[in-house]
Amino acid sequence: MLRKHPGKENLHTRTMILFDVLGNYRWDVKMVLTLAAFAAAFGEFCIIMQQCPCNPLAVSVSMLKHLPRNLSTLKPQFRALSLLVRTAMDVTKCIIKLEGLPFRYARLDDETMVIAKSWIYVATYWVTRSMVACTSQIRDIKAKKPEQVRSDSTLIAAWELSSLAYKLSSICTHLRRQVDLCHQQMEEKMHQKLLKVFQEVHPDNQDVLGILLATKDELPIKNSSTQHKLGVSEVKDKVVLILVSKAELLPLEGLLLLLERTYDHHHHKKLEGSYEIVWISVSDTWTDSERDMFDFLSNSLPWYSVRRPWVLYSAVVNYIKQEWGYKNAPLIVVLDSQGMVTNSNAMDMVFIWGARAYPFSSSKEEQLWDEENWTLKLLLDEIDPLLTTWVEEGRNICIYGSDNLDWIREFNAKFKVIRNAGVQLEMVYAGCKDLSEQVRRMSAVIGEELHRNLFTFTKLHFFWLRLESIRRSKLKLGQTIHSDDHILKEVSALLDTANEGWVIIGRGNTADIVRLSASDAVKWLDRFPEWEANVTKLGFVSALRAAIDPSPPPPPPPGPCNHSKVVPYAEGLTEETVLCEKCMHPMKKYVVYE
């Protein structure tokens, strides 16, 4: 562009020579290279001339390069040049947008494509010709002596550039209209392609992931630990959990819980890489701060992520929003090893059971709920190792919450009397649903004055996130609060009254649980001497329930109840009476040795 070509100084000839040089590149790349070459030449000239009035070095450089000292005469020429460059940039953006459409996955109508390509050829020619003209004028300005810079020649040069700008502006209008038409048609075709690919049966997940993670890059994902660029073949034949969220992913506590329940979960090691998480970050704007946040998290977390989610095709993003129902709240869509969607959102399932929920399908979620009862294990599963041990040992555990320190002190005083009477009972403070700074301070006071506090402030978040997940999972399966689902009723009642003070007392991994309000808890603990005699016979929790509701249990169904339950051995357990969960009668004891 800067060289003189003897005998070939007209713009058309020089433009065609330039096309010969750029012949192996795509049309959008031709434009970018041409603009970059001009920017290098024009940028150096501008920097020197702008710094001349105040920078001695710039003055010296301009003298060495014989640049004009007075630019006032050249202002019309520079204004026309700036207008032409901006127009060329607009045209180039249109070409980039068109060339960036996912032609690998969907084809445009032949007529639409022919028209679009013809406009690309025309636009590319005139952008290249314009940049050659601009470069020639910059070269001529550098070659002129100060006395040769005249207003008439400047006006002629400005008129030439303005004519090119007008020509390009007209081309840009037509090209933009055609690009918008192509983009709209491609959106529709890609959407239909996505709908179709998720309905078809595939031998593996490669076709599905190929179009879902479609970018112009052949290596769309990355491994955060190695920073390697990877293709979708990296997760072939695996269950893939597509994690969709904003750039900041989750609040810190939710993020830590997700890590703990997936890659840090003890069951994860047994699966030997049978599943992987692939994070797709979605944003409507992609600001610099969002990109920085995504880069930080995607380089820190153990799962795969789309390397540059801002270049995902808009059809893919729209599909995720429309068909998967993504509305800024994080979700996990599960694809089996053949790429079929087996769960539209497994986030709550992961929070509740962790890696034990593999393969994270909706049918697995229903199966897990069929096996669950309203127990302390369901409430507290692996939030704290010591607490898990207490549950497995069959201990009596009291979980309570309130933001009223006076009530907490009174409540603990009542339980101290009961423990002094020989009842083994462990105390756990779980705060309130709204975990304010007041709860944090109260937790510290309880740890200093009353009993050992097992839950850190982060684990308090885990507890309440788990309860919310239990309720959402139940509701997703079609249960309602008015149904006869005992777990849903208990969790909903706890969540709805969590900020008013509450108590849950249970024994080990049994369904022997009592839930009380703050006032009822104090009331019945005050009356402990009245029902203390039943503790030895029934156990503490059953004795408390019998005191609250002394009515006899409903009559058993006709015929003997054959329900059985295996209870792991624990010290003192053989002396306790175990009630049948179905008929509520005492169960006969048998000892089984393994």
N, C-alpha and C positions, 0 to 999 in steps of 0.2 A: 504493500500500500504506500510505502514511503519512497520506493525506488522510482526513478524515471525510466520509462521504456521508450527508447528512441524510435520514433516513427509510430508509436502506439499510445499517443497521449490523449486520445479522446476517451470519454468516460465509459462508453459501451465496451470498447476493446479491453480496457484495463479491468472492467468488471468481469468479463468473460475469462480473462487470465486468472483472476482471483478464484473463480468457480473451478477452474482446472486444479488449482492448489488444494481446494477444499472438497474435491470430488468424492472422497471416501466417507465423508461424515454425513450424519442425518441432517435434515433441513433445520431443525432447531439448533443443533450444534454449530452449523455453519454461521447462523446469526450471532450466537453467543461469542464465537471466536472472532468474528469480524468486529463486533462492538468492543470486545476486550482489546483488540489491537488498536482501534481508534482511541479508546480511553487511555491507553499507555502513552500514545503520542500527544494527545490533546491535554492530558493531565499534567504532564511535565511542563508544557508550555504555560498552562494556567497558573500552576504553583509559582513558577518563576515570576510571571508578570504581576501576580497578586502581591508577592512579597517585595517587589522592587522598591516601592516608596519608603519602606521602613527597615529593610534588611540589607546590610552592605554585601553580604555573600550573594544574595539574589541579584543585586546590581552587577556584581562582578561576573556572575554566570551569564547574565543577559548580554553583557558587553562581549564576552568570549563567543557567544552564540550569535552575535550581531542581531539581537532581537530589537524591535522598535521600542523606544522609550515612552513615546506618547501614544496611548491607546484610545484617546477620545475619538479620533477619526475612525477607528475600527469598531466602535460600539454597534452601529447597525448590522455590521457583518457578524459580530458575536451574538447578537440577539437572534438573528436568523439561524445561526448555527445551533444555538441552544434549543430553539424550537424544533429544528429538524431532528436533533438527537433524541429529544423527549418523544417525538412521534415515532421514530425508529424503535425506541424502547417499547412503546405500546404495541407496535406491530409484532415485535419479537416475542412479547409475552403471550400474544394470541397464538403464535405458531407453537410455542412451548406447550401451551395448554392443549392444543389439538394433538400434537405429537405424543403427549403424555397420556392420552386416552388408552384404556386397556384393550388394545386390539388383539392381544393374545387370547382373550377370553370371550370376546363378542365382536361381531362384525357389523359395520354400518351398512345401510342400504347402498347399493352400487352407485346410484345417481347422486346421493348425498356425498359419498366419498369422492367421486370424480370432481364434483364442483369444489369441494374443500381443497383437494390437492391442487387444482388449477389456481385457486387463490393463493395457496402457499407458494407456488412457483413464482407467480407474479410478485407477491410481497417480498420474497427472498431476493429476487433480482433488484427491486427498487431500494430495499434497505442496503444491500451491498453497494449499489451504485451511489447511494447517498453518502455512505461512509467513505467511499473512494473520493467523492467530491469534497467532503469536509477535510479529509487528510491532505488533499492537494492544496486546498486553500491555506491550511496551517503551514504546509511546506513552503508555499509561495510567500506567506507573511514573514517567515524566518529568513527567506532569501533576499527580501527587499531591504534596501538601504532606507534610512529615515526619510530622506528627501523624495523617495519613490512612493511613499504612502500618501495617496491622494484620495479625496472624498469621492470623486467620480468612479474610480476603479473599485472603491469599497462598496458603493451602492450597487454596482453591477454584480459584484460577488454576492452581496446580500440578496439581490433579486434572484440569482440562480439558486441559492439555498432555500429561499422562501417558496420558489416554484416546486422544488423537490418535496418540501414539507407539505405543501398543499396536495401534491400527488399522493404522498404516503398517507395523509389523513383520510383521503377518500378511500384508498385501499383498505385502511384499517377499519373503517366503518363497515364495509362489505365483509371483510374477513371476520370481524367480531360477530357479526350476525350469523355467519355460516358456522363459526366455532361454537356459538351458543346452541345452534340447532344440532350440531354433532354431539355436543355434550349432553343435551337433553335426551337425544335418541340413545346414546350409549348408556345413560343412567337407567333407562327403561329396560334395555337389553341385558345389562349386568344384573339388574334386580331379578329379572326372569331367570337368568342363568343361575343366580344364587338360590332362588326358590326351587329350581329344578334339581340342582346338584345335591340339595339336602333331602330331597325326596327319593332319589335314586339309591340303588344298592351298589356298593363299591367293594372291591376286594381289600382295600385298605383306606387309610384316611388322607392319602396324598392329594387326590383331586380336590377334596373338600377344603383342606387347609391351603392348597395352592391358590384357589380363588378367594378364600376368606382373607388371607394375608397378602392379597395381590398388590404388589408395587412394581415399579420398573426395575427393582433390584432382584436378582436371582437368589440373594441370601437375605431374606427379610427379617430373620430373628437373630438374637445374640444370646450368648451365655454370659451371665454377669460375672461369674467367677473367673473365666478365662478371657472375656471380651472378644471371643472368636465370633466371626460372622458365620451364620449357619443357614442352611436351607431347611425346608419343612421335612426333609427325609430324616432329620435328627430325631423326630418324634414318631416315626413310622411304627405302626403296630402297637401303639401305646394308647391308653386312655388319656385324653387331653382335656384339661380343665381350662377353658378360655375365661380368663379373669378380665372383665371389662370395667373400667373406672375412669375417673378424671386423672390428671397428672399427679395429684397429691395422694391418689389411691384411697387411703383410709385414715381416720384419726389414729394417732400413735398407738393407743391401746388396742384398737381393732386390728391394726397391722401386726402388732406383737402376738395377738391371739391367733391370727391366721398363720403366722410362722410356726407358732407352738403346736397348732393342730394339724399341720401338714408335714413340713420337712423336719421338724424337731420331735414329732410324735414317735413314740417307741415302736408303734406298729408300722411306721414308714419303712424301717429297715427290713422288715419281713417281706415287703412287696418288691424289693430289688428293682426299683425304677419302672414299675408297671404303669405308672402314671406320671404326667408332667403338667406343670402349670405354665401357660403362655399368656403373658399380660399384654392386652391391647389397651392402650391409653387413648381416650377420645376427648377432643376439645373442639369447640366451634371457632376458636380464635387463634390458639397457639401463640401466646405472647412469649416474650423472652424469659420471663420468670417461670412460666409453665414448662418451657423446654428445659430450663436449668433444674427444676424440681424433678422432671421425668428422668433426666440424665443421672441425677444423684441417686434416686431410688432404684432405677433399673440397673445401675452399677453396684448396688449394695445388697439387693435381695437375691435369694438363691434360685429363683425360677427364670425361665426364658421370658423374653419380652420382644415385641416388635421394635426393631432398631430405630426406625424413624417413623413413628406413627402419624406424623403430620403429612407424610406423602402417601398414606393409604388412599385408595380411590374413594371418592365421596359416595359412590354406590354402596360400597362395603359399610361405611359408617352409617348411611341411611338404613341399610338392611338391619344392622344391629339395633338401631333405634326403633324401627317399625316392627320388625318380626320378633326380636328378642325382648322388646319392651324396655330398652335401656333409657332411663330418665335421670341420669346423673348419680343415682344410687348404685354402688358397686354390685355386680352380680357375677356368678360363675356358671357358665353354660358348659355342660359336660358332653363331650363327643367320645363315643366308643372307638375301638380300634379300627372300625370301618367308616368312621366319620359321621355316624348317625347321632343326632341329638337325643340323649337319654335322660337329660334333666335340664329344664329351662333355667333353673337357678338353684345351685347346690350350696350357696354361701352359708345358709343356716345349718344345713346338714353337716358341713365341715366344722362349723363352730361347736356343734353339739357332740359329734362322735369322732372328729378328726379323721386320721387315715384309716380308722376302723370302718369307715363308711364306704371304702372302696368296693365296687367301681363307681360309686356316687350317683347311681341311677335313681330314678323316681321309684322303681320297684324295690330297690334296696332300702330306700327311705321308709317305705311302707312296712317292709319286713322288720326293720330295726324298731319301728314304733310298736309293732305287734309283740315284740319281745320285751318292751319296756313297761315298768310300773312306776308309780309315784313313790320314788325312794330318794334317800339322801345321795346315793350314787349318781342318779340322774341330775340332781341339783348341783353337785360338787365335783363331778368327774374330773380328776387329775388337775384341778386348779392348784392344789397344794399337796405335795407328797405325804406329809404327816397326816393331813386330813383324810387322804385316801386310805392310809394305813388304819386309821381309827374306824373308818367305815367297814373295811374288810375284817377288822377284829370284832365287829358287832357292838361297838360302844354306843352308849347314849350320847347324842350330840344335840346341843341347842344352838341354833343359828338365829340371830336376832338383829334388828336394825331400828334405828331412830336417830333423830338429830336433837333429841331432848336429853341433855346430860343428867339432869335430875332424875328422870325416869330410869335411865340406864343404871345409875348408881343404886336406886331403890330396887330395880329388877335383879341386879347382881347380888345384892344383899339377901334377897329371898332365896336365891339359888345357893348361896353360901350356907344357909341354914340346912338346906336339903342335902348338900354334899357332906356336911358335918354329921348328918344322920346316917351316913354310910352309902349313899347312892353315888355310883360312879357317873359323872356327867361332865362332858367337855363343852366349853363355851367358845363360840365363834361370832365375832362382830362383823356384819356384812354391810353396814351403812344404809344408805337410802338410794332409791333409783336416780335421784338428782345428786350426783356426787360433787358437792360444792367444797370450798375450802374449809367450811365449818365441819364437814364430815372428816376431812383430813386431820384437823386439829383434835376432834373428838377421838379419832382412832389412836392418836398419840397419847391422849390422856388415859384412855382405857388400858393401853399397853403399860403405862407407868403405875396406875392405881389398882386395876381390877384383875386382869388376867392376861396371859400371853396372847398377843394379837397375831394370828396366823396370816391374815390377809394384808399384804401391802396395798397401797393405793391403786397400783396397777391391777392387782388381783381382784380388788373390789370391782373395777371396770369389767374384768373377765366374767365375774359372777353375774352381773346384770346384763351384759351382752349375751351370755348364755341363756338367761331366762327369756330375753326378748326373742332369741333365735328359736327357742322351744315353742313359744306362742306362734310365731310366724310360720314355722314348719307345720304345726298342727292345722292352722288356718288354711295353709296352701293345700293340704290334703283334703280339704272340704269339710273339716270339723267346724263347729260353731260353738260359741260360749254357752249357748242354750242347749247344746247336745248333751249326751250322757258321758262324754269323754272326761274322765276324772282328772287326768293330767292337765288338760287344757283349762278346766275350771279352776284348779288349784293355782296354776301359774298365773292365770288372768287375775284372780282375786289378789294374789300377792303383788303383782305389778300395779294393779289399780289402787292399792292401799299402802304401797311401799313407803310413802313419805309421811305416813301417820303413825308409824311404830308398829312392829310386827314381831312375831316369834314363831319359829318352826322347831319342833322337838321330834326327833326320830331315833330309831335304833338300827345301826348297821345298815346293811343292804336289804332291808325289809320294807314292806309297805306300811309298817307300823309308824305312822307320822301324824302329828297333831299340829295344826296351824291355829294361832291365836292372835287377836289384836293386843295392843299394848296394855289396855285396861283389863281385858280378860285374863291375860297372863299373870298380872299381879294379883288379881282376885283369886284365881285357883291355886296359885302358889301359897297365898296366905292361908288357904284352907288345907294345906298339906297334912296337918295332923289328922284330919278327918278321913283321908284315904291312904295314909301311909301304910296301913296294915296290908293293903292289896299289892304293894310294890313287890314284896317277896314272892307272892303267888303269881301275879300277872306280868311283872316287870314294870319299870317306871312309866314308860310311855302308855302301855295298855291300862295301867292303873289310873293315870291322868285322864285318859279318854273315858274310862268307866265313871270317873267322878263327874266329868262334864256332862255325859249322857248316860244316866244310870238305867235307861230303859233296856229291857232284855233284847238280845239280838233277834233278828227275824228267824222264824222256824226254818230248819233245813229243808231242802227239797226232798221229795219222797225217795226212800231208799237210802242206803249209806252213801256218804260223800267220799269219793275215792281220790280226792285231790291230794297230791303229795308235793313235798318241797325239800330239796337238799340244802342244808345249812352248814357251811364250813365250821369246823370245831373252833370254839373259843373258850377261854377259861371262864367257868361259871355258867356257861350257856345251858348245860344239861339240867341245871336246877330250875331254869325258867320255863314258863308255860308259853308255848307258841300257838297262836290262834290261826285257824284256817282262813285264808283270804277269801274263800267263797262262802262258807257257811258260818264263819266267825265262831266256831266251836274249838275247844282245846284239841290239839292234834296229838296222837300217840307218837312216842319217840322210839326210833330204832337206830342202832349204830351200824354204820357201814364202814368197813376197813378197805383201804386201797393199797 
